[in-house]
């Protein structure tokens, strides 16, 4: 897929895999806009993701998420950071239009829990006892759907700037092949 044909980049992966940090870096390099699904959901709902889960439940959250994703995936010249569970929802990947480079930012459950905890984040799926066990379980459930991305990168070895540069190189190499 040529860079000229690329109209958006979609970053997927487990919570705290670096989707937002890498997405902001990549958008700056490209001169494109950046949108985070969770931020857009919170803006639309007027509540945090945690509040939505607690108040209205996961099903309601997923309904808002699907609507937000549908809107964001129509934009062009954007880098998008999906929510961690979005790729595992029925119909999610089918909603990704042509002209999208999808990138899975891989992270181990242990690193994800450590990152989320160090940032003081309260993730709805990790609330309660044994967050690492829950993260391992969720990762097993989601790995196959994350694996549908065109590219997979290890987000534990490199920081956001280097990962964004790597994605740019992938985009250029795709353009050279076209």
C-alpha positions in Angstrom: 0.0 0.0 0.0 1.6 3.3 -1.1 2.0 6.1 1.4 -0.1 8.2 -0.9 -2.9 5.6 -0.6 -2.6 5.6 3.2 -5.2 7.9 4.7 -4.9 6.8 8.3 -2.9 4.7 10.8 -4.7 2.7 13.4 -2.8 1.6 16.5 -4.2 -1.3 18.4 -3.0 -3.2 21.4 -3.5 -4.0 25.1 -4.0 -1.2 27.6 -0.7 0.7 28.4 1.0 -0.6 25.2 1.8 2.9 24.2 -0.9 3.6 21.6 -1.5 7.2 22.7 2.1 8.1 23.2 3.2 6.5 19.9 0.1 7.9 18.1 0.9 11.5 19.2 4.6 11.1 18.1 3.6 9.6 14.7 0.9 12.2 14.1 3.5 15.0 14.7 6.0 13.3 12.3 3.3 13.0 9.6 1.7 16.4 10.2 -1.6 14.6 10.7 -4.2 14.8 13.4 -4.3 12.4 16.4 -7.4 10.9 17.9 -7.7 8.5 20.9 -10.9 6.5 21.0 -11.2 6.6 24.8 -10.7 10.4 24.8 -13.4 10.8 22.1 -15.7 8.5 24.1 -15.2 10.5 27.3 -15.9 13.7 25.4 -19.1 12.3 23.8 -20.4 10.7 27.1 -19.3 13.5 29.4 -17.8 11.0 31.7 -14.6 9.0 32.1 -14.3 5.5 30.8 -14.3 4.2 34.4 -17.4 6.1 35.2 -19.2 4.8 32.1 -18.3 1.2 33.0 -19.4 1.7 36.6 -22.6 3.7 35.9 -23.8 2.2 32.7 -21.9 -1.1 32.2 -19.6 -2.5 29.5 -22.4 -2.9 26.9 -23.2 0.8 27.0 -19.5 1.6 26.8 -19.1 -0.7 23.7 -22.1 1.0 22.0 -20.5 4.4 22.4 -17.1 3.0 21.4 -18.5 1.5 18.2 -20.1 4.8 17.2 -17.0 6.8 18.0 -14.8 4.4 16.1 -17.1 4.5 13.1 -16.8 8.3 13.0 -13.0 8.4 13.5 -12.3 5.7 11.0 -13.9 7.9 8.3 -11.4 10.7 8.9 -8.3 11.0 6.7 -4.7 12.1 7.5 -5.2 10.8 11.0 -3.4 8.5 13.5 -5.9 6.7 15.6 -5.4 4.9 19.0 -8.1 2.4 19.6 -9.2 1.3 23.0 -7.6 -2.0 24.2 -10.8 -4.0 23.8 -12.1 -2.4 20.6 -10.3 -4.9 18.2 -12.0 -7.8 20.0 -15.5 -6.6 19.5 -17.6 -8.1 16.7 -17.4 -6.2 13.5 -14.6 -3.9 14.6 -12.0 -5.0 12.0 -14.7 -5.1 9.2 -15.3 -1.4 9.9 -11.6 -0.5 9.1 -11.6 1.1 5.6 -9.1 0.6 2.9 -6.3 3.1 3.1 -5.6 2.2 6.8 -2.3 0.9 8.0 -3.0 -1.1 11.2 -0.2 -1.6 13.7 -0.3 -3.8 16.8 1.8 -2.4 19.7 2.7 -5.6 21.6 3.2 -5.5 25.3 3.3 -8.3 27.9 0.6 -8.4 30.6 3.2 -7.7 33.4 4.6 -4.6 31.7 1.1 -3.4 30.9 -0.1 -3.7 34.5 3.1 -2.0 35.8 2.8 0.9 33.3 -0.9 1.4 34.1 -0.2 1.3 37.8 2.7 3.7 37.7 0.6 6.2 35.8 -2.0 6.0 38.5 -4.6 4.8 36.0 -7.6 2.9 37.1 -8.6 0.6 34.3 -12.0 -0.9 34.6 -10.8 -4.4 33.6 -8.0 -4.3 36.2 -9.9 -3.1 39.1 -10.0 -5.4 42.1 -7.8 -8.2 43.2 -5.2 -9.9 41.0 -4.9 -7.4 38.2 -2.0 -9.3 36.6 -4.1 -12.5 36.4 -6.9 -10.5 34.8 -4.5 -8.9 32.4 -3.1 -12.4 31.4 -6.6 -13.6 30.8 -7.6 -10.6 28.7 -4.5 -10.8 26.6 -5.2 -14.4 25.8 -8.7 -13.5 24.7 -7.5 -10.6 22.6 -4.2 -11.7 21.0 -5.8 -13.2 17.9 -7.8 -10.1 17.2 -4.7 -7.8 17.7 -2.9 -10.1 15.3 -5.2 -9.1 12.5 -3.2 -5.8 12.3 -0.9 -5.6 9.3 2.2 -4.9 11.4 3.2 -5.9 14.9 5.9 -4.0 16.9 7.3 -4.7 20.4 6.5 -1.6 22.5 8.6 -2.8 25.4 12.0 -2.5 23.6 11.6 0.9 22.0 10.1 4.2 23.2 7.3 6.1 21.5 9.6 8.3 19.3 11.5 5.3 18.0 8.3 3.3 17.4 6.8 6.3 15.5 10.0 6.5 13.4 9.8 2.7 12.7 6.2 3.1 11.5 7.2 6.0 9.3 9.9 3.7 7.7 7.3 1.0 7.2 5.1 3.5 5.5 8.0 4.6 3.2 8.9 1.0 2.3 5.3 0.3 1.4 5.4 3.3 -0.8 8.7 2.2 -2.5 7.1 -1.2 -3.3 4.0 0.4 -4.9 
